Amino acid sequence: MSSIIQTQPLDVPSAIAQRRSIKTFKTDPIAPELLKQLVELTVAAPSSFNIQDWQIILVQDEAQKAALSAAAWNQQQIIQAPVTFVFAADASASEKNLNPIIEQALATGAWNESTANYFKTAIPQFQETLGDKQREYAIKDAIIAATHLVLAAESLGLSTCFMNGWLEDKVKEVIGAGDNPDLAIAVLVPVGYAAEPRLNPGRLPFSSNVSVDRIGNPYAG
């Protein structure tokens, strides 16, 4: 167990302001109950129609970590961190998840029968109109879930790093999805305890990339 313990979780604004992309990690393990909490907070993320069109793979085995690192041009944060979350996007998830999601929403009272009946038709119709964009929508949902992970981890005393440098086909092979054409890799996120801090490199002024109503009408703050 790591000696670094976050006794009081950070509030959301503090976690956002404090978060940095950490490139070097201690090998200290993450306690199982803390890892479970991270997973719970990650899958609490919103998704289109609540379809939850992600597959999240926790890579922890040393051999699996080595293979995943090799698929990511040997970046060592995957080796160092005790776990790397692989966020995959499943473009066919609505076909598998629709009925269980509707049943659960009815059981919790979140949806009534009228709403459930509407979604039974509306969700498949919407997915069909998306066509090739189903993959894009699934990736968006997976990235939203990954953002939940990153902020939850920061709040609970852990560090993370969004990774967008990897070979999709190789990553899919590592997680056992090499033959699944509906699955896309959205992002990799190593999670652990930072071996060294990183300073905030700063952000551009609002006027450079935040506008009001139309691009070119800068937001002054």
C-alpha positions in Angstrom: 0.0 0.0 0.0 1.3 3.4 -0.9 2.2 5.8 1.9 0.5 8.6 0.0 -3.0 8.7 1.3 -5.6 11.3 0.3 -7.6 11.6 3.6 -9.9 14.4 2.3 -10.9 14.3 -1.4 -10.4 17.5 -3.3 -13.4 19.4 -4.5 -14.0 19.4 -8.3 -12.6 22.9 -9.0 -9.5 22.1 -7.0 -9.0 18.8 -8.8 -9.4 20.5 -12.2 -7.0 23.3 -11.3 -4.4 20.9 -9.8 -4.4 18.1 -12.4 -1.2 17.7 -14.5 -0.3 15.0 -17.0 2.2 12.9 -15.1 4.8 11.0 -17.1 6.6 9.2 -14.3 4.9 7.1 -11.7 5.9 5.2 -8.5 5.2 1.5 -8.6 3.1 1.7 -5.4 -0.1 -0.3 -5.9 -3.6 1.2 -5.7 -5.7 -0.3 -2.9 -8.5 -2.5 -4.3 -11.2 -0.4 -2.6 -9.8 2.8 -4.1 -9.5 1.2 -7.5 -13.2 0.1 -7.3 -14.2 3.7 -6.3 -12.3 5.0 -9.4 -14.2 2.5 -11.6 -17.5 3.5 -10.1 -16.9 7.2 -10.6 -15.7 6.5 -14.2 -18.8 4.6 -15.3 -21.0 7.3 -13.7 -20.1 9.4 -16.8 -23.0 10.4 -19.1 -23.3 8.9 -22.5 -25.6 9.3 -25.5 -29.0 7.9 -24.5 -27.2 6.4 -21.5 -26.1 3.6 -23.9 -22.7 3.3 -22.1 -21.0 2.4 -25.3 -17.5 1.9 -23.8 -15.4 -1.1 -22.9 -12.9 -0.2 -20.1 -10.0 -2.6 -19.7 -7.8 -2.3 -16.5 -4.4 -3.5 -17.6 -2.5 -4.6 -14.4 -0.6 -7.8 -15.2 3.1 -7.1 -15.7 3.2 -9.0 -19.0 0.1 -7.2 -20.3 1.6 -3.8 -19.2 4.8 -4.6 -21.2 2.8 -5.6 -24.3 0.6 -2.4 -24.0 3.7 -0.3 -23.6 5.2 -1.9 -26.7 1.9 -0.9 -28.6 2.5 2.6 -27.4 6.0 3.1 -28.7 7.5 1.8 -25.4 6.2 4.7 -23.3 7.3 3.8 -19.8 4.4 5.3 -17.8 2.4 2.2 -18.7 5.1 0.0 -17.2 5.5 2.2 -14.1 1.9 2.9 -13.2 0.1 0.1 -11.3 -2.8 0.2 -13.7 -3.6 1.6 -17.1 -7.2 2.1 -18.1 -7.8 1.4 -21.8 -10.9 3.1 -23.0 -12.4 1.4 -26.1 -15.5 2.6 -27.9 -18.0 0.0 -29.0 -20.0 1.2 -32.0 -22.4 -1.7 -31.7 -23.1 -1.3 -28.0 -26.7 -0.1 -28.4 -27.7 -3.5 -29.9 -26.4 -5.3 -26.7 -27.1 -2.7 -24.1 -30.5 -1.4 -25.1 -32.8 -3.8 -23.2 -30.7 -4.0 -20.0 -30.5 -0.2 -19.9 -34.2 0.2 -20.3 -35.0 -2.5 -17.7 -32.7 -0.8 -15.2 -34.1 2.7 -15.9 -37.6 1.3 -15.3 -36.5 -0.4 -12.1 -34.9 2.8 -10.7 -37.9 4.9 -11.7 -35.7 7.1 -13.9 -37.9 6.3 -16.9 -41.6 5.5 -17.0 -43.2 3.1 -19.4 -43.9 5.8 -21.9 -40.3 6.9 -22.0 -39.0 3.4 -22.1 -41.3 2.6 -25.1 -40.2 5.7 -26.9 -36.5 4.8 -26.4 -37.0 1.2 -27.6 -37.7 2.7 -31.0 -35.9 6.1 -30.9 -32.4 4.7 -29.9 -32.1 2.2 -32.8 -33.5 4.7 -35.2 -31.0 7.3 -34.1 -28.1 4.9 -34.3 -29.1 3.9 -37.8 -29.1 7.5 -38.9 -25.6 8.0 -37.6 -24.2 5.4 -40.0 -20.4 5.6 -39.9 -20.6 8.2 -37.2 -21.6 5.6 -34.6 -17.8 5.1 -34.1 -17.3 8.8 -33.6 -20.1 9.1 -31.1 -18.9 6.0 -29.1 -15.4 7.5 -29.0 -16.8 10.8 -27.6 -18.6 8.9 -24.9 -15.5 7.0 -24.0 -13.5 10.2 -23.8 -16.1 11.7 -21.5 -15.8 8.7 -19.2 -12.0 9.0 -19.3 -12.3 12.6 -18.1 -14.4 11.4 -15.2 -11.6 9.0 -14.3 -8.9 11.6 -14.5 -10.7 14.1 -12.3 -11.8 11.4 -9.8 -8.2 10.1 -9.6 -6.8 13.6 -8.9 -9.5 14.2 -6.2 -8.5 11.0 -4.5 -4.7 11.6 -4.4 -3.7 9.8 -7.6 -2.2 11.1 -10.8 -3.0 10.3 -14.5 -1.9 10.9 -18.0 -4.1 11.0 -21.1 -2.2 9.0 -23.8 -2.9 9.4 -27.5 0.3 7.9 -28.8 -0.3 4.2 -29.6 -1.1 1.9 -32.5 -4.8 1.0 -32.5 -4.4 -2.5 -34.0 -1.6 -3.4 -31.6 -3.6 -2.1 -28.6 -6.6 -4.1 -29.7 -4.5 -7.2 -29.9 -3.2 -6.7 -26.4 -6.8 -6.4 -24.9 -8.1 -9.4 -26.9 -10.2 -7.4 -29.4 -8.0 -7.7 -32.5 -10.9 -9.3 -34.5 -13.6 -6.9 -33.5 -14.2 -4.2 -36.2 -16.8 -2.4 -34.1 -14.3 -1.6 -31.3 -12.1 1.5 -31.5 -9.5 2.6 -29.0 -10.3 6.1 -27.6 -7.6 6.8 -25.1 -5.2 5.2 -22.7 -4.9 6.5 -19.1 -2.2 5.3 -16.7 -3.2 5.8 -13.1 -0.9 5.8 -10.0 1.1 7.9 -7.6 3.3 10.6 -9.2 7.0 10.1 -9.0 7.6 13.8 -9.6 5.4 16.9 -9.9 4.9 18.9 -13.1 4.3 22.6 -13.2 1.3 24.1 -15.0 2.6 25.2 -18.5 -0.1 27.9 -18.7 -3.0 28.5 -21.1 -3.5 31.0 -23.8 -5.7 34.0 -23.0 -9.4 33.6 -23.5 -9.3 36.0 -26.5 -7.2 33.5 -28.5 -9.8 30.6 -28.5 -12.9 31.5 -26.6 -15.6 33.5 -28.4 -19.1 34.7 -27.8 -21.8 33.7 -30.3 -19.4 33.5 -33.2 -15.7 32.8 -33.8 -13.8 36.0 -33.9 -15.8 37.7 -31.2 -13.5 37.1 -28.3 -14.7 36.4 -24.8 -13.2 39.0 -22.5 -14.0 37.3 -19.2 
